[in-house]
């Protein structure tokens, strides 16, 4: 039984996923949750009371479930009303801000998005904008009269100047960076004088005392530290406070405690010096203050944040480059005339003129003309591809030196470019299994560091050298500062973001980080034949009819095959067209997966397919006809039997050329220790001919979709990590079952949806590149984890003073802050090296 409910309290995709997972965790329940309509469709084996669902949802958050509310659904589906003019600049900017989404670069809450820029409530990191293709129209303004805003290019109605596009795509990211730069300038301007004053205090004959008496120097340091603490770096204390009250302890917990204790100690020492024992006082009787330590630590942490902000913008460089591919305008051909329109106004079925050098506006096919098109930005292939009438073209690719007219087939979010951007975004935000190690360590890391800091203080206070309390205080702060776990949290996501972006630039689309990691572990590659090893463009080489009535037989099978999407069926239809053969009506058409097609043509029961179809229909096939078919198969041809009214009457021999890159790719994979197995629905003879030519590890013929699925399960049960490459609807179950499903971008949408990796070019050579990319990313992640652990494992004991009894070495909090900041930067810089990876 299935019921609809309304669920309130969900504010983001993370909430939706959490609710859906909780409901599906109930035995006998299958739930689909929809954020937009605040609805849920729940299928249950037996009726469960709504109170039981509410109990489950209350345990995971403030969610309320009730009977389905149609009014609420209707309200949520209504588009927002905009009563303002389209030329209102204020509305434009606010709409952009409302549409923008932000997420944590460390993915603390998985897929959760936030509506406003700010800090992550879990780890305190700056939220980053989710890059996506704009869903609003491009707007244009006049450089001389900014009040003029139009949704199309042209001349300014006031001064006649050309309008320029408004480009707010990276405004928030730039705003955040500029804000940090300003704070950095203020912090440095105040910190340097404090540092100089503090250092000169250590000189025997301090020349500064001639212009600034010692009694005033501490007060000057206090006033100079106020802008640093309460303006430039106040966000660190706010984040520390939030982390403590929510018990999401993170890097800012340690920074806030360390710098805060140093600052408060200095304030109390300045205003109430009599409260401190003599160990804390210098020769002139005043308490040694740590305004310079506080400001230098905070300034260095701010420097680290600034460098991270700069580096973060580079990690998403591949996504930004993809976004730049999207054109803003197109030329619409209507009633013989041409009109410039916004890309957002294009509708399916529109005819568009693409001029030399223009970007292709949407996905479609050429209807008139021909050209060479640079598809490097989508496929990674540097050589322009020749296109003629009937060929498909992709949004964002660049036309050569000829003009043509195209038919718009996929627009907006349906285009390949939009799907690539979405897939890269989703993959960049997913977690690799290896990140569980970092997450588990970080969970316990901060409390352990705080305890270590406290132990350090008491050990120095009890057993340390004089002044013991000063040493205890300084070393305890140094432990807190150097142990920042930021680098640990960034180690995996930074590499994943850059790696996925690099793959996208090469035409390798990775759905999630788990697939990226598993690709490195693959031991067996299962591959289909047609469209995967072969070009997927079969053509009829020979047709044989027992009664020599080939034309009549061709008309029958072509008429039947016109209803099938299988490449072999299309080859027969195309062959019939070259023979000027007309197609006739078919009744009772049926496609039998993995076998062939049947139907009634001209009152005759016609069947076209493989031997299993003949056996299924109990068709009688003469020995002479069978021998001719076997002879064709041994030549590597795919042969379809033809039967009419239960009797074999001929065959059609179809060839599909092996891709030139397939042999090279298979050889390289086998050399890397990957067994390459071909599972095909084709016959034994044809499969054997292809397997021998390519020197495959093994092959199995006559496999139906369920056979491929069971074979993968069998290999997985043996402990194999299995990748499956396919391109057809019949490959979808196997692609979904495999540890890594790899779809050919030239294949069906169903196959691509079922797979975890999509190869835009549909080339096996890209599987080799994907494996190299996976290996490089995993190696990069391990290097990052080493950097993070190295800083902490080495830095914490030194900060605690373990080297002091032997070498007299102590690590000041300022040096600790510097090391902490650059540990994070080193992780990001190391991840950025993946951008230069040669695949």
VOGU-3710 file (C-alpha; in Angstrom, 3 decimals, decimal comma):
1> xxxxxxxxxx> 0,000/0,000/0,000  1,176/3,499/-0,845  0,295/6,749/0,959  1,300/10,396/0,552  2,346/12,547/3,514  3,525/16,094/4,153  6,847/16,582/5,978  7,815/19,992/7,369  11,097/21,158/8,866  13,296/20,294/5,867
11> xxxxxxxxxx> 15,430/23,185/4,664  18,027/21,626/2,362  19,055/18,541/0,392  20,895/17,260/3,478  17,620/17,301/5,456  15,817/15,506/2,609  18,484/12,778/2,482  18,446/12,373/6,267  14,636/12,024/6,382  14,544/9,652/3,416
21> xxxxxxxxxx> 17,260/7,447/4,921  15,476/7,307/8,294  12,148/6,317/6,733  13,732/3,669/4,508  15,381/2,219/7,600  11,978/0,980/8,789  11,337/-2,669/7,882  8,966/-3,077/4,957  9,024/0,615/4,052  10,133/2,307/0,826
31> xxxxxxxxxx> 10,034/6,109/0,913  10,616/8,892/-1,598  10,927/12,396/-0,130  10,560/15,616/-2,143  12,072/18,813/-0,766  10,344/21,198/-3,177  6,808/20,045/-2,373  7,527/19,052/1,257  5,932/15,723/0,397  6,700/12,046/0,805
41> xxxxxxxxxx> 5,401/8,942/-0,932  5,661/5,925/1,372  5,055/2,340/0,261  4,663/-0,189/3,087  3,984/-3,899/3,230  1,495/-3,363/6,057  -0,085/-0,147/7,259  1,959/1,695/9,892  0,533/4,508/12,053  1,764/8,036/11,423
51> xxxxxxxxxx> 2,933/8,180/15,047  5,573/5,556/14,293  6,963/7,652/11,454  6,920/10,737/13,700  8,903/8,916/16,383  11,620/8,055/13,886  11,780/11,605/12,498  11,839/13,233/15,946  14,916/11,166/16,773  16,911/12,707/13,908
61> xxxxxxxxxx> 15,742/16,321/14,028  12,886/18,770/14,247  10,792/17,203/11,471  6,998/16,863/11,490  5,009/14,384/9,412  1,289/14,752/8,781  -1,404/13,700/6,346  -0,860/14,981/2,823  -1,641/18,690/2,428  -2,479/19,559/-1,187
71> xxxxxxxxxx> -2,576/23,295/-0,425  0,989/23,227/0,906  2,181/21,356/-2,180  0,453/23,798/-4,511  1,971/26,758/-2,660  5,458/25,288/-2,807  5,145/24,723/-6,544  4,141/28,291/-7,323  6,939/30,344/-8,867  7,931/33,440/-6,884
81> xxxxxxxxxx> 6,090/36,534/-8,025  8,180/39,424/-9,219  6,220/42,663/-9,217  9,258/44,747/-10,065  10,372/45,744/-13,525  12,864/43,506/-15,296  15,054/46,584/-15,598  15,219/47,060/-11,815  18,839/46,619/-10,826  17,996/45,961/-7,188
91> xxxxxxxxxx> 15,766/43,033/-8,069  18,458/41,552/-10,292  21,078/41,440/-7,562  18,738/40,184/-4,882  17,460/37,416/-7,130  21,020/36,329/-7,730  21,704/36,261/-4,023  18,538/34,250/-3,353  19,417/31,691/-5,999  23,000/31,258/-4,761
101> xxxxxxxxxx> 23,853/28,182/-2,691  26,826/27,652/-0,410  28,455/24,566/1,080  31,320/23,680/3,394  34,561/22,748/1,560  35,133/20,043/4,172  31,634/18,573/3,572  30,893/18,325/7,295  27,184/17,815/6,640  27,423/15,961/3,354
111> xxxxxxxxxx> 25,252/17,499/0,644  23,783/20,218/2,868  23,565/23,639/1,239  23,115/27,038/2,855  21,297/30,040/1,432  23,738/32,645/2,754  27,508/33,026/2,755  29,103/32,630/6,194  30,811/30,023/8,359  30,138/26,291/8,564
121> xxxxxxxxxx> 28,308/25,640/11,866  30,259/22,397/12,325  33,905/23,165/11,470  33,835/26,959/11,182  35,348/27,082/7,684  34,194/29,761/5,234  31,268/28,458/3,180  31,936/28,333/-0,561  29,578/29,072/-3,424  28,204/26,100/-5,358
131> xxxxxxxxxx> 29,175/26,732/-8,975  26,400/26,077/-11,459  25,221/27,245/-14,838  23,059/30,315/-14,428  19,324/29,665/-14,498  18,551/33,340/-15,025  18,864/35,366/-18,195  22,049/37,189/-19,032  21,698/40,916/-18,313  23,479/43,810/-19,977
141> xxxxxxxxxx> 24,224/47,328/-18,755  25,779/50,519/-20,018  29,266/51,360/-18,678  28,330/55,065/-18,713  24,755/54,714/-17,424  24,580/51,803/-14,967  20,877/52,421/-14,387  20,258/50,969/-17,867  19,842/47,198/-17,601  18,425/45,023/-20,398
151> xxxxxxxxxx> 18,067/41,311/-20,989  19,637/41,591/-24,447  22,728/43,171/-25,941  22,636/46,305/-28,072  23,224/50,037/-27,735  22,527/52,216/-24,709  19,328/54,231/-25,343  20,935/57,255/-23,649  24,492/57,497/-24,996  24,578/54,851/-27,719
161> xxxxxxxxxx> 27,518/52,904/-26,218  27,547/49,120/-26,568  25,988/47,428/-23,554  28,263/45,091/-21,599  27,172/41,931/-19,739  26,676/41,967/-15,994  28,819/39,114/-14,656  28,176/38,430/-10,983  29,266/34,786/-11,124  32,167/35,000/-8,708
171> xxxxxxxxxx> 31,134/38,134/-6,819  30,622/36,428/-3,454  33,911/34,570/-3,669  35,714/37,787/-4,635  33,915/39,704/-1,886  35,056/37,193/0,741  38,629/37,329/-0,498  38,698/41,164/-0,564  37,264/41,255/2,950  40,066/38,976/4,170
181> xxxxxxxxxx> 42,651/41,139/2,395  41,350/44,251/4,165  41,411/42,505/7,537  44,910/41,240/6,809  46,127/44,785/6,119  44,644/46,068/9,386  46,052/43,120/11,316  49,565/43,496/9,890  49,555/47,280/10,388  48,778/46,828/14,095
191> xxxxxxxxxx> 50,796/43,681/14,748  54,157/44,863/13,395  54,464/47,775/15,868  53,463/45,479/18,754  56,064/42,956/17,670  58,773/45,632/17,394  57,934/47,064/20,827  58,004/43,600/22,386  61,293/42,607/20,801  63,010/45,863/21,783
201> xxxxxxxxxx> 61,925/45,323/25,381  64,432/42,464/25,453  67,348/44,791/24,643  69,569/45,949/27,518  69,545/49,622/26,465  66,204/49,899/24,736  66,405/53,012/22,473  62,612/53,060/22,284  62,416/54,207/25,910  63,745/57,619/24,872
211> xxxxxxxxxx> 60,490/58,335/22,994  58,160/55,848/24,708  58,726/55,268/28,436  58,354/51,685/29,625  55,258/52,575/31,640  53,371/53,405/28,413  54,630/50,651/26,075  52,247/47,997/27,427  49,281/50,381/26,997  50,310/51,084/23,393
221> xxxxxxxxxx> 50,428/47,333/22,764  46,940/46,959/24,237  45,396/49,667/22,047  47,130/48,340/18,931  45,920/44,810/19,685  42,254/45,838/19,935  41,675/46,177/16,127  43,364/42,805/15,609  41,329/40,974/18,240  37,973/42,701/17,900
231> xxxxxxxxxx> 37,883/43,433/14,147  40,338/41,586/11,943  40,315/38,266/13,813  37,144/38,415/15,906  35,583/35,793/13,624  37,984/33,190/15,052  36,633/33,724/18,561  33,036/33,644/17,312  33,711/30,352/15,553  35,445/28,967/18,652
241> xxxxxxxxxx> 32,448/29,913/20,812  30,012/28,273/18,374  32,127/25,129/18,237  32,100/24,806/22,035  28,376/25,422/22,615  27,472/22,990/19,812  30,294/20,613/20,793  31,525/20,528/17,200  35,136/20,965/18,279  37,428/22,050/15,442
251> xxxxxxxxxx> 40,519/24,068/14,540  38,969/27,321/15,773  38,319/25,785/19,185  42,073/25,477/19,686  42,872/28,877/18,177  40,174/30,625/20,194  41,225/29,034/23,473  44,951/29,594/22,883  44,842/33,193/21,654  41,957/34,067/24,002
261> xxxxxxxxxx> 43,794/32,842/27,103  46,925/34,769/26,080  44,931/37,989/25,536  42,886/37,715/28,755  46,058/36,910/30,721  47,669/40,056/29,293  44,641/42,213/30,173  44,548/40,967/33,748  48,331/41,341/34,042  48,121/44,937/32,810
271> xxxxxxxxxx> 45,234/46,037/35,054  45,795/43,809/38,111  49,522/42,921/38,290  49,399/42,199/42,042  47,331/39,061/41,416  50,291/37,228/39,870  53,194/35,414/41,598  56,761/36,591/41,102  57,428/33,941/38,443  55,263/35,904/36,022
281> xxxxxxxxxx> 57,000/39,228/36,666  60,106/40,713/35,027  62,982/42,630/36,653  61,055/45,916/36,946  58,183/44,196/38,775  55,611/44,280/35,977  53,906/41,173/34,618  55,233/39,809/31,316  52,411/40,334/28,820  51,626/38,466/25,636
291> xxxxxxxxxx> 49,913/40,992/23,400  52,535/40,306/20,738  51,971/36,535/20,940  48,201/37,043/20,678  48,339/39,370/17,682  51,086/37,505/15,839  49,264/34,180/16,286  45,981/35,622/15,071  47,640/37,405/12,140  49,377/34,216/11,037
301> xxxxxxxxxx> 46,118/32,265/11,274  44,442/35,011/9,235  47,245/34,715/6,688  46,522/31,001/6,455  42,822/31,731/5,878  43,725/34,254/3,176  46,009/31,789/1,399  43,363/29,070/1,693  40,710/31,374/0,217  43,007/32,065/-2,718
311> xxxxxxxxxx> 43,864/28,394/-3,191  40,239/27,263/-2,775  39,249/29,382/-5,750  41,827/27,521/-7,819  40,621/24,050/-6,796  37,275/24,716/-8,463  39,027/26,129/-11,528  37,847/23,261/-13,749  34,207/23,961/-12,878  34,689/27,666/-13,559
321> xxxxxxxxxx> 36,274/26,882/-16,917  33,279/24,714/-17,767  30,937/27,523/-16,763  32,757/29,884/-19,104  31,948/27,561/-22,003  28,265/28,416/-21,809  27,374/31,128/-24,363  24,895/33,857/-23,425  23,262/34,419/-26,815  22,144/32,538/-29,890
331> xxxxxxxxxx> 20,913/33,387/-33,383  17,344/32,202/-33,925  16,257/31,447/-37,493  12,549/32,179/-37,885  10,594/32,625/-41,126  13,814/33,034/-43,074  15,144/35,871/-40,916  17,640/35,826/-38,066  17,223/37,256/-34,578  19,633/37,465/-31,616
341> xxxxxxxxxx> 18,040/35,956/-28,486  19,170/35,034/-24,981  20,231/31,411/-24,595  17,517/31,091/-21,933  14,842/31,837/-24,536  15,761/28,869/-26,727  13,069/26,199/-26,944  13,227/22,636/-28,168  12,649/22,521/-31,902  14,081/26,000/-32,585
351> xxxxxxxxxx> 16,357/26,411/-35,587  19,583/28,220/-34,694  22,255/29,705/-36,915  25,811/29,019/-35,721  28,346/31,343/-37,330  32,100/30,810/-37,704  33,861/31,007/-34,347  30,603/30,914/-32,344  30,011/28,613/-29,406  27,294/26,011/-29,925
361> xxxxxxxxxx> 24,402/27,314/-27,769  22,579/24,051/-26,920  22,690/20,344/-27,748  21,146/19,381/-31,070  21,898/18,275/-34,594  22,886/20,005/-37,808  20,048/20,403/-40,313  21,780/22,493/-42,968  25,472/22,959/-43,691  28,672/21,451/-42,347
371> xxxxxxxxxx> 31,722/22,516/-40,347  34,622/21,395/-38,187  33,931/21,747/-34,473  36,454/22,002/-31,645  35,148/19,669/-28,922  38,338/19,662/-26,842  36,687/21,428/-23,911  34,137/18,614/-23,600  35,964/15,506/-24,809  39,612/16,464/-24,269
381> xxxxxxxxxx> 40,284/15,602/-27,924  42,420/18,403/-29,482  41,623/17,638/-33,142  38,477/19,353/-34,510  35,701/16,964/-35,539  34,087/17,235/-38,977  30,303/17,519/-38,739  27,685/17,369/-41,479  23,900/17,419/-41,728  22,358/14,949/-39,273
391> xxxxxxxxxx> 25,369/14,921/-36,910  24,982/15,859/-33,256  26,601/18,952/-31,754  27,237/19,782/-28,089  26,624/23,022/-26,192  29,802/24,939/-25,379  31,904/23,512/-28,206  33,330/25,972/-30,751  32,400/26,151/-34,413  35,138/26,346/-37,039
401> xxxxxxxxxx> 35,197/28,571/-40,121  31,852/27,578/-41,667  28,254/28,447/-40,856  25,417/25,983/-40,334  21,848/25,718/-39,039  21,075/23,373/-36,139  17,936/22,028/-34,486  17,750/22,560/-30,704  17,078/19,195/-29,035  18,245/19,670/-25,434
411> xxxxxxxxxx> 18,111/23,041/-23,697  18,797/24,452/-20,231  19,645/21,831/-17,630  19,233/19,014/-20,203  22,398/19,895/-22,145  25,507/17,796/-21,746  27,415/20,827/-20,452  24,850/21,388/-17,685  24,946/17,712/-16,776  28,738/17,783/-16,659
421> xxxxxxxxxx> 28,744/20,793/-14,325  26,162/19,138/-12,066  28,034/15,842/-12,020  31,370/17,533/-11,247  29,742/19,566/-8,471  28,106/16,499/-6,935  31,274/14,419/-7,160  33,402/17,203/-5,692  31,151/17,294/-2,640  30,977/13,533/-2,071
431> xxxxxxxxxx> 33,162/11,727/0,432  35,696/9,072/-0,497  35,794/6,001/1,795  39,366/6,922/2,783  38,026/10,114/4,363  36,382/8,041/7,094  39,869/7,654/8,583  40,367/11,415/8,767  36,824/11,955/10,079  37,248/9,407/12,864
441> xxxxxxxxxx> 40,577/10,891/13,925  39,304/14,477/13,845  36,341/13,468/16,018  38,597/12,681/18,966  41,523/14,894/18,057  40,506/18,241/19,579  39,548/16,896/23,038  42,844/14,975/23,153  44,775/18,143/22,248  43,001/20,184/24,954
451> xxxxxxxxxx> 43,811/17,480/27,508  47,421/17,379/26,258  47,639/21,158/26,678  46,368/20,951/30,261  48,806/18,146/31,074  51,618/20,196/29,526  50,763/23,138/31,799  50,764/21,060/35,000  53,917/19,102/34,118  55,854/22,323/33,455
461> xxxxxxxxxx> 54,365/23,974/36,537  55,485/21,021/38,664  58,796/19,963/37,118  59,831/22,750/34,712  62,674/25,254/34,891  62,166/28,679/36,412  60,068/30,643/35,724  57,984/27,451/35,693  54,549/29,027/35,347  55,662/31,155/32,415
471> xxxxxxxxxx> 57,026/28,099/30,621  53,898/26,136/31,506  51,639/28,879/30,155  53,569/29,430/26,901  53,973/25,723/26,072  50,326/24,943/26,796  49,281/27,657/24,314  51,806/26,393/21,734  50,279/22,896/21,940  46,801/24,312/21,289
481> xxxxxxxxxx> 47,916/26,412/18,342  50,068/23,919/16,418  47,571/21,076/16,721  45,009/22,684/14,398  43,226/19,803/12,555  42,317/21,918/9,508  44,893/20,221/7,272  43,511/16,828/8,286  40,004/17,840/7,256  41,131/19,347/3,944
491> xxxxxxxxxx> 43,343/16,406/2,919  40,682/14,403/1,077  38,156/16,947/-0,264  40,797/19,160/-1,861  42,242/16,262/-3,857  38,781/15,036/-4,846  37,709/18,493/-6,058  40,805/18,959/-8,221  40,821/15,351/-9,447  37,175/15,349/-10,491
501> xxxxxxxxxx> 37,652/18,691/-12,240  40,694/17,370/-14,084  38,704/14,343/-15,212  35,886/16,555/-16,485  38,337/18,527/-18,602  39,465/15,254/-20,177  35,927/14,016/-20,868  35,892/11,634/-17,880  32,840/12,393/-15,737  32,987/10,913/-12,245
511> xxxxxxxxxx> 29,710/10,707/-10,310  31,163/10,480/-6,784  34,382/10,197/-4,805  33,743/6,537/-3,989  33,903/5,657/-7,693  37,118/7,666/-8,000  38,693/5,686/-5,168  37,388/2,286/-6,301  38,692/2,788/-9,828  42,195/2,541/-8,418
521> xxxxxxxxxx> 41,375/-0,888/-6,918  39,736/-2,463/-9,992  41,040/-5,952/-10,779  38,522/-7,010/-13,443  37,033/-5,017/-16,313  33,856/-6,427/-17,829  33,101/-4,959/-21,221  30,308/-5,235/-23,731  31,188/-5,574/-27,422  28,931/-3,407/-29,566
531> xxxxxxxxxx> 29,484/0,309/-28,942  32,156/-0,353/-26,338  34,953/-2,356/-27,949  33,529/-1,662/-31,382  32,577/1,740/-32,771  28,866/1,138/-32,223  28,156/2,102/-35,833  27,319/-1,239/-37,431  26,576/-1,519/-41,114  25,034/-4,283/-43,207
541> xxxxxxxxxx> 27,627/-6,119/-45,277  25,536/-8,921/-46,710  21,971/-10,102/-46,895  20,975/-13,615/-47,852  17,505/-14,955/-48,679  16,855/-18,669/-49,223  14,291/-17,991/-51,948  16,382/-15,150/-53,494  13,650/-12,595/-52,733  16,013/-10,275/-50,900
551> xxxxxxxxxx> 14,119/-7,067/-51,646  10,884/-8,343/-50,173  12,693/-9,800/-47,176  14,582/-6,531/-46,618  11,320/-4,593/-46,584  9,905/-6,946/-43,940  12,856/-6,829/-41,538  13,512/-3,091/-42,011  9,849/-2,337/-41,288  10,113/-4,425/-38,131
561> xxxxxxxxxx> 13,431/-2,927/-37,007  12,259/0,664/-37,375  10,652/0,328/-33,935  13,863/-0,810/-32,225  16,596/1,430/-30,803  19,267/-1,282/-31,005  22,290/-0,295/-33,160  21,949/-3,484/-35,217  18,312/-2,673/-35,966  19,245/0,842/-37,028
571> xxxxxxxxxx> 21,919/-0,603/-39,330  19,255/-2,649/-41,118  16,942/0,366/-41,449  19,771/2,524/-42,819  20,670/-0,225/-45,301  17,046/-0,337/-46,483  17,069/3,431/-47,039  20,129/3,159/-49,300  18,166/0,604/-51,362  15,177/3,001/-51,538
581> xxxxxxxxxx> 13,102/0,390/-49,763  9,785/1,688/-48,383  8,694/0,709/-44,860  5,276/-0,749/-44,155  3,026/-1,100/-41,129  3,905/-3,574/-38,362  1,556/-5,057/-35,761  2,291/-6,810/-32,471  5,881/-5,512/-32,305  7,912/-6,955/-29,410
591> xxxxxxxxxx> 11,559/-6,464/-28,452  12,948/-9,419/-26,496  15,990/-8,305/-24,488  19,188/-9,994/-25,565  17,491/-11,938/-28,351  15,869/-9,782/-31,031  12,509/-8,483/-32,279  9,283/-9,995/-33,519  6,090/-8,680/-35,118  3,460/-9,146/-37,778
601> xxxxxxxxxx> 4,323/-7,708/-41,192  1,950/-8,114/-44,125  0,031/-10,757/-42,122  3,208/-12,778/-41,597  4,927/-13,492/-38,289  8,459/-12,112/-38,743  11,358/-12,619/-36,312  14,842/-11,084/-36,560  17,524/-11,897/-33,986  20,066/-14,347/-32,682
611> xxxxxxxxxx> 19,922/-18,113/-32,310  18,298/-17,845/-28,874  15,378/-16,032/-30,463  15,045/-18,838/-32,997  15,072/-21,427/-30,214  12,604/-19,349/-28,211  10,207/-19,247/-31,190  10,878/-22,905/-32,131  11,999/-21,815/-35,591  13,159/-24,456/-38,073
621> xxxxxxxxxx> 16,552/-23,544/-39,563  17,857/-25,636/-42,476  21,362/-27,084/-42,145  22,612/-25,282/-45,265  21,416/-21,919/-43,899  22,991/-22,663/-40,508  26,366/-23,461/-42,141  26,333/-20,198/-44,112  25,612/-18,267/-40,896  28,457/-19,995/-39,008
631> xxxxxxxxxx> 30,877/-19,161/-41,839  29,965/-15,462/-41,525  30,330/-15,547/-37,757  33,833/-16,971/-37,946  34,798/-13,899/-39,939  33,865/-11,792/-36,890  30,515/-10,667/-38,307  27,354/-10,324/-36,267  24,624/-12,326/-37,962  20,889/-11,961/-37,395
641> xxxxxxxxxx> 18,644/-14,870/-38,313  15,473/-14,066/-40,266  12,382/-16,219/-39,794  8,895/-15,991/-41,279  6,041/-17,989/-39,818  8,407/-20,233/-37,834  10,815/-21,066/-40,698  14,334/-19,671/-41,193  14,395/-17,856/-44,542  17,701/-15,970/-44,496
651> xxxxxxxxxx> 20,130/-13,848/-42,570  21,678/-10,412/-42,493  25,431/-10,082/-41,853  26,486/-6,949/-39,992  29,993/-5,664/-39,319  30,983/-3,210/-36,614  34,583/-2,065/-36,811  36,723/-2,424/-33,697  37,826/0,981/-32,428  41,491/1,570/-33,180
661> xxxxxxxxxx> 42,080/2,572/-29,549  40,447/-0,539/-28,064  43,390/-2,869/-28,688  45,882/-0,399/-27,172  43,697/0,236/-24,136  43,046/-3,443/-23,456  46,737/-4,293/-23,755  47,667/-1,538/-21,289  45,009/-2,591/-18,784  46,131/-6,220/-18,890
671> xxxxxxxxxx> 49,750/-5,095/-18,343  48,526/-3,229/-15,237  47,094/-6,474/-13,861  43,460/-5,870/-14,833  41,700/-8,873/-16,365  39,594/-7,754/-19,347  36,557/-9,980/-19,957  34,083/-9,463/-22,790  30,475/-10,432/-22,084  28,337/-10,137/-25,195
681> xxxxxxxxxx> 24,930/-11,171/-26,371  26,495/-12,039/-29,707  27,197/-15,616/-30,786  30,215/-17,711/-29,824  31,940/-17,566/-33,220  31,765/-13,781/-33,606  32,786/-13,191/-29,984  35,751/-15,550/-30,336  36,979/-13,756/-33,461  36,912/-10,379/-31,650
691> xxxxxxxxxx> 38,506/-11,821/-28,476  41,346/-13,393/-30,437  42,032/-10,178/-32,344  42,234/-8,151/-29,118  43,939/-10,850/-26,978  41,303/-10,530/-24,250  41,758/-12,300/-20,908  38,558/-14,228/-21,642  35,093/-13,851/-23,146  31,603/-15,262/-22,834
701> xxxxxxxxxx> 29,026/-15,174/-25,613  25,271/-15,380/-25,790  24,868/-13,497/-22,528  21,538/-11,922/-21,672  21,355/-8,860/-19,347  20,652/-11,051/-16,317  23,623/-13,266/-17,219  25,957/-10,255/-17,160  24,514/-9,216/-13,801  25,033/-12,683/-12,311
711> xxxxxxxxxx> 28,584/-12,907/-13,680  29,515/-9,651/-11,939  27,976/-10,880/-8,664  29,962/-14,104/-9,012  33,253/-12,216/-9,492  32,474/-9,910/-6,566  31,811/-12,943/-4,360  35,358/-14,065/-5,207  36,696/-10,782/-3,817  37,247/-9,107/-7,185
721> xxxxxxxxxx> 36,763/-5,361/-7,622  34,768/-5,207/-10,836  34,375/-2,384/-13,330  31,767/-2,738/-16,069  31,850/-0,797/-19,342  28,718/-0,654/-21,464  26,520/1,635/-23,526  23,058/0,146/-23,933  19,828/-0,110/-21,981  20,488/-3,826/-21,536
731> xxxxxxxxxx> 23,782/-2,966/-19,767  22,087/-0,830/-17,089  21,595/-3,586/-14,453  25,214/-4,728/-14,751  26,493/-1,122/-14,641  24,569/-0,517/-11,430  25,815/-3,771/-9,831  29,506/-3,262/-10,647  31,830/-1,622/-8,122  32,512/0,932/-10,853
741> xxxxxxxxxx> 30,001/1,237/-13,688  31,504/2,940/-16,749  29,134/4,255/-19,402  30,098/5,248/-22,898  28,995/8,851/-23,485  27,885/7,750/-26,941  25,404/5,321/-25,385  21,887/5,570/-23,967  20,752/7,900/-21,174  19,710/4,872/-19,104
751> xxxxxxxxxx> 23,226/3,436/-19,221  24,772/6,785/-18,311  22,367/7,224/-15,390  23,211/3,728/-14,063  26,965/4,244/-14,246  29,334/5,925/-11,795  31,770/7,095/-14,479  30,856/8,363/-17,948  33,350/8,567/-20,796  32,167/11,415/-23,040
761> xxxxxxxxxx> 34,065/10,121/-26,079  33,003/6,519/-25,485  36,605/5,352/-25,825  38,180/2,468/-23,863  41,427/4,439/-23,801  39,717/6,782/-21,359  39,317/3,879/-18,926  43,110/3,755/-18,793  43,138/7,508/-18,150  40,454/7,150/-15,465
771> xxxxxxxxxx> 42,523/4,516/-13,698  45,625/6,724/-13,887  43,620/9,648/-12,521  42,244/7,517/-9,686  45,725/6,313/-8,782  47,108/9,848/-8,823  44,263/11,220/-6,674  44,581/8,437/-4,083  48,343/8,951/-3,925  47,746/12,694/-3,525
781> xxxxxxxxxx> 45,250/12,106/-0,688  47,750/9,871/1,133  50,422/12,554/0,720  48,015/15,131/2,163  47,192/12,909/5,125  50,917/12,457/5,689  51,421/16,223/5,695  48,586/16,664/8,177  49,745/13,883/10,490  53,401/14,900/10,143
791> xxxxxxxxxx> 52,769/18,439/11,364  50,696/17,277/14,302  52,669/14,211/15,368  55,962/16,108/15,169  54,679/19,505/16,274  52,663/18,653/19,407  55,508/16,974/21,355  57,921/19,770/20,392  55,385/22,398/21,429  54,906/20,546/24,714
801> xxxxxxxxxx> 58,668/20,847/25,326  59,958/17,271/25,054  63,181/18,507/23,411  63,895/21,133/26,064  65,618/18,810/28,610  67,949/17,494/25,909  68,558/20,374/23,498  67,022/23,396/25,183  64,558/23,773/22,273  61,103/25,258/22,796
811> xxxxxxxxxx> 58,495/26,110/20,174  56,981/29,549/20,664  53,239/29,979/20,029  54,057/32,324/17,136  56,135/29,691/15,344  53,412/27,142/16,127  50,811/29,415/14,500  53,002/29,789/11,416  53,467/26,023/11,136  49,744/25,436/11,629
821> xxxxxxxxxx> 48,769/27,872/8,875  51,212/26,482/6,375  50,226/22,886/7,110  46,808/23,681/5,593  48,340/25,617/2,717  50,746/22,766/1,947  47,814/20,356/1,682  45,965/22,623/-0,772  49,086/23,347/-2,837  49,806/19,630/-3,054
831> xxxxxxxxx> 46,239/18,976/-4,225  46,600/21,679/-6,895  49,460/19,705/-8,465  46,824/17,342/-9,861  45,798/20,082/-12,313  49,069/19,476/-14,182  48,638/15,694/-14,273  49,375/14,143/-17,683  46,850/11,427/-18,530
//
